[in-house]
Amino acid sequence: MTPLARIARLFEHETRLILTNPRLLLAIVGLPLVLTLLANLTFSPQAAAPDRLGVSDQDSTTLSKKVASQLLAWKGLTTLSLAAAENPQGYANAHPDVVVVVLPKGLEVSVLQGSAVSLQTFVNRRGSRQDALATTAISNAGVEISAVATAVAAARLRAARARTSEDAAATTAERDALTTFQIGRTRNQTTLVGAAQPATTLTPQAQFATVTALSLLELVALLLAFSMASEHENSRLRRLLWTRLSLPEVIAARALAAWVWIMLALAIVLVISIAAGMSAGPNVPLLVVISMVVGLALSGYTVLIMGVGYAARQIFQAVGAILTVGVGAVGGSLLPGASLPGFVAGIGRVTPNLWASQAYRAVLVQGDTGGALWTPLGVLVLMALLEALVGALLIRRALRQV
């Protein structure tokens, strides 16, 4: 039998042991289920119709008409067109459920010069909680207009170097850019509240699911470690090592079993939160990848706690509980990271909580798929390996001392 086959068979056995332990199974499934339901009942906003979007085209050019038509066709929004003579601020004040965007006069002229003027947004603050759809549409329009202006600026620069007509080059570049102009494409979904206040924080639901719940998942990892490092399992491990199984194979099988159950707990948290209204962000597959890596880091944490159990059996449960609560506190899951003293916040950088929350924030808030995402994911993978290595060394040392 190959090492992979032995690991697979032992993984199946470890999974069966958990399935036949009602109290452990109830804790793994029941804790995230009950706490996530309570959190979402607390944080779920009251259902409200989204704000309507009013579009005022004061430029009446090819560019502004294209922008206006796509804004008015935004999916899920009730839209209306405002006359150019209508006072946008007065209209927003008189209609609390309408967000008004003005395409200002001179918009296309500024774009042809390579620097677009900003769109003007008017929001009645009484309706600010329902303006997410409208302000996202406006934000996307601004991004597309800026892209056209950037293309025009590049064309002007090339024309200047070639000593040809910059105006002709700018007109051609604008015409070409407008052929692919689409404000509805997938992009950073950061919304705006008002004219210039980007939303940079997670919603209460997302804060619980991707930050606070990490401590809950570490508790699940702790319970799994307690089960796998019990006196009974300690004796079984010694019997297993008398067979052809090696210690790395046993640890790999147990880490894999821990990963599966931690992923189940994490799936419960995320599925309930999303069903209750939490946004899954612009890239659901990427959210799944992040969750899998977070589960990997927490399975490494399970092996680390197992190692503590074999190395310090007398104080195992106390040390495990204190360590788990401490990791959640300094990692920003139980206490706000911004309120922690500098040296404590520094300690938090060696916990998976901080890096996991950064990875989730990169996708859910910033829509970033660059360094803001892959750096914390890389750190989490490294943490998983280091935690598993330290745990394995502690187990090996404890077994040699007997």
C-alpha angles and dihedrals in degrees: 000000000000122000090250091053091050091049091049092050093047090046089054090050093048091050091050091052091056092046090055093050103083096186094050092044091050091051094047093050103024100051097056091038097053098037094047092049091050092046093050093046086054099043103034109112119229112267111263134169113256118251118266120243122234118197122201113189107196095163101056094195132132091265097046093046090053091049092046093049092052092046091051090051095050109141116249095014130109104222138185136185119237123209114251089241093056115109102239096200092048091048092051091048092051094045111045092186096056127088109199123207120191121206095207126224110265094033096128093041090056092047090052087055089054098251119086121211115235124262114246118233127195118193127178102224092219087070098040094113092061099043099089097105094045096046092045089056090049092047091051091049090053091051092051093047090051089051090055091048090050091052090050093049091051091049091050090051092051091047092050091052091048091045092235130130110298093195092055091047090049093051092049092047092050092049091050093047092051091059089069096032108135123154092187096067120118111271144129104329096202105141130215127234106203122335103318113004111109115202106242101166133080120250115253090256093051090043090058096042097047104027115019094037090060088077089051090053090049087054088054089050089050092052090050090050091050089053095046094046099044121128090259092050090046090059091044091052091055090051091048092053090055087065126064091283116111125212093249089054092051092048092047091052093048093045090051091049090049090049092054094051094043089051089052090054091046091048090053091053095047098041093050092045094049091045088052092054108278112143114245089208129237095298117045096176089055089051088055091050091051091050092051091052091047088052089051091054091049092049087055087052088053090055090048092054089046088056090052088051093055094041099044107021094160094062098022100119095042093048092045093051094046092047093049094049091044093051090051092048100048092036092062098248098107098025128035107264092219091060096054120103115256098256092046091050087051090056088051089065090072093056125088090229096073095046094043092052090048091053093049091046091051090061103031098043109018100029086221122159095174134077093323088066108030096046095061091041090054091049091050092053090049091049091051091054094045094047092049091047094051091046091050092049091050091050093047091049093049092050093050092052092061 
